[in-house]
Amino acid sequence: MKLPRSSRNWLTIIGAIIAAINFALIILLFIISTIFNKNSTYLGLFIYIVLPGFMVLGLILILVGMMIKKRNLRRGIAEERQKFPRIDLNDPKQRKTFIGFSITTIVFLFLSTLGSFDAYHLTESVEFCGKLCHKVMEPEYTAYQNSPHANVACVDCHVGSGASWYVKSKLSGLHQVYAVIAKTYPSPISTPLHDLRPARETCERCHWPDKFYPRTLQTNKYFLADSLNTEWDIMLQMKTGPEYTGLGFRSGIHWHINPEISIEYISENDKRENITYVKFINRKTGQTTIFRDPNNPVSDSLIAAQSPRTMDCIDCHNRPSHKYSSPPVYFDNDMLTGEISQEIPFIKKLSMGILRQTFHSKDTAFKVINDSISNYYRSEYPAVYAVRKDLINNSITALQKAFSQNTFPTMKVTYDVYPAHIGHLESPGCFRCHNDSFQSEGGQKITKECNLCHTIIGQGKKGMVQLTNVRDTLEFKHPIDIGTAWKEANCSECHLYLY
């Protein structure tokens, strides 16, 4: 088949070379990924996105070169210009050209469709989200892998269904790619995500609120920082819904997302932590109640200038897949499961003292954890070290692993950088609104009463747990006698810095 004269130019030749080389690389890498099962994120990125992009660039250069050459040829000969080429399939030469062009176009469109389909799935995969920008996304990806949603794809929550949100997420992704390349991303990554899709369009696709209201029993085990690592249990009845499940959303914690009401609020900054204004709307009756905090007043002009946020699941469950535990929490979990031995005296007190330090790398943290614990028991408890050396070493390994899953020095990520708003132990959480300070003009209060959300039906040391029935409650007893201080201050004022 003789090529047209317009193809005889360097721009077209260069474009053809670029397209041919990239097409050959795509075929080669596709064969490698298929036969040898090398399905890595980076390989897929090159097969379905990077190389096809360069191939298309080559094809564009071919067309541009031919158009320029054709224009130059027309300028050099005195014949009538034709706006469109004349196609005569009775001419064997033109027929062969047409058939060749048609077959090439069909093959190209087929491969482009296949590549686009695979590129779509690649960019929607968990590996693409978590591994492509490894340094930046390492904290979130690691926390996600150890979360209750580890089997839920990132896009199911961050994008959801529908073409409009897919396009929006990819446009946002371009900015993120630029930030990674230019290294303009913040450390740590800022939250919350203000362009996140509403929870009713994502979370509630699986978590149907109307069916998630029964009360539950929750038992938490803590360990004190004494020589025996003494156990302390607290059994709570969580009032997720009303006492009788048939009452639906009429009371309980999930009352906040009752579809018959709407709760709007304004926070002092974009962190949604220091709330200054709350508005309750009864959608059935139209009743509206506004609550203000006289200790933190906000003017009407400022309220009018801001856009209140409508409360949804994420306002409490703000870390459903990327939660970072504090050292006391992950230490207690490891001791509960036996990863850290309870038989090692003062192991919690020692560990909390070590983890109070600031580390600039994981390697440094691992070395300090290992050396500090080993040297302490070798010098202070030589008999214990001789008999329980294996338990001490296993505890060191477990503590290093837990540290690596919750602290990321490179990105300056620690548990207190991303506080979880559910509960109130290590962050204000519920007390952002339920603090006895918010009042309406009619005298209503957003109360701090603990029994609104849970009752204590058991608490105390192992073998000495005080119990009551599920319709009664015990007054909270602090494991360490601090008098009535626990009534006067928020838990997080101490527990945030406890270790």
TAQUIJO-V788671 format. One record per residue. BURIAL is # if it has 16 or more other ideal C-beta (glycine too) atoms within 10 Angstrom, else .. Layout:
<<BURIAL> <BURIAL>>
This chain:
<<.> <.> <.> <.> <.> <#> <.> <.> <#> <.> <#> <#> <.> <.> <#> <#> <.> <#> <#> <.> <.> <#> <#> <.> <#> <#> <.> <.> <#> <#> <.> <.> <#> <.> <.> <.> <.> <.> <.> <.> <#> <.> <.> <#> <#> <#> <#> <#> <#> <.> <#> <#> <.> <#> <#> <.> <.> <#> <#> <.> <#> <#> <.> <.> <#> <#> <.> <.> <#> <#> <.> <.> <.> <.> <.> <.> <.> <.> <.> <.> <.> <.> <.> <.> <.> <.> <.> <.> <.> <.> <.> <.> <.> <.> <.> <.> <#> <.> <.> <.> <.> <.> <.> <.> <.> <.> <.> <.> <.> <.> <#> <.> <.> <.> <#> <.> <.> <.> <#> <.> <.> <#> <#> <#> <#> <#> <.> <#> <#> <#> <.> <#> <#> <.> <.> <#> <#> <#> <#> <#> <#> <#> <#> <#> <.> <.> <.> <.> <.> <.> <.> <.> <.> <#> <#> <#> <#> <#> <#> <#> <.> <.> <.> <.> <#> <#> <.> <.> <#> <.> <.> <.> <.> <.> <.> <.> <.> <.> <.> <.> <.> <.> <.> <.> <#> <.> <.> <#> <#> <.> <#> <#> <.> <.> <.> <.> <#> <.> <#> <.> <.> <#> <#> <#> <.> <.> <.> <.> <#> <.> <.> <.> <#> <.> <#> <.> <.> <.> <.> <.> <.> <#> <#> <.> <#> <.> <.> <.> <#> <.> <#> <#> <#> <#> <#> <#> <#> <.> <#> <#> <#> <#> <.> <.> <.> <.> <.> <#> <#> <.> <#> <#> <#> <#> <#> <.> <#> <#> <.> <.> <#> <#> <#> <#> <#> <#> <#> <.> <.> <.> <.> <#> <#> <.> <#> <#> <#> <#> <#> <#> <#> <.> <.> <.> <.> <.> <.> <.> <.> <#> <#> <#> <#> <.> <.> <.> <.> <.> <.> <.> <.> <.> <.> <.> <.> <.> <.> <.> <#> <.> <#> <#> <#> <#> <#> <#> <#> <#> <#> <#> <#> <#> <#> <#> <#> <#> <#> <#> <#> <#> <#> <#> <.> <#> <#> <.> <.> <.> <#> <#> <#> <#> <.> <#> <#> <#> <#> <#> <.> <#> <#> <#> <.> <#> <#> <.> <.> <.> <#> <.> <.> <.> <.> <.> <#> <#> <.> <.> <#> <#> <.> <#> <#> <.> <.> <#> <#> <.> <.> <.> <#> <.> <.> <#> <#> <.> <.> <#> <.> <.> <#> <#> <.> <#> <#> <#> <.> <#> <#> <#> <.> <#> <#> <.> <#> <#> <#> <#> <.> <.> <#> <.> <#> <#> <#> <.> <#> <#> <#> <#> <#> <.> <#> <#> <#> <#> <#> <#> <#> <#> <#> <#> <#> <#> <#> <.> <#> <#> <.> <.> <.> <.> <.> <.> <.> <#> <.> <#> <.> <#> <.> <#> <#> <#> <#> <#> <#> <#> <#> <#> <.> <.> <.> <.> <.> <.> <.> <.> <.> <.> <.> <.> <#> <#> <.> <.> <.> <.> <.> <.> <.> <.> <.> <.> <.> <.> <.> <.> <.> <#> <#> <#> <.> <.> <#> <#> <.> <.> <#>>
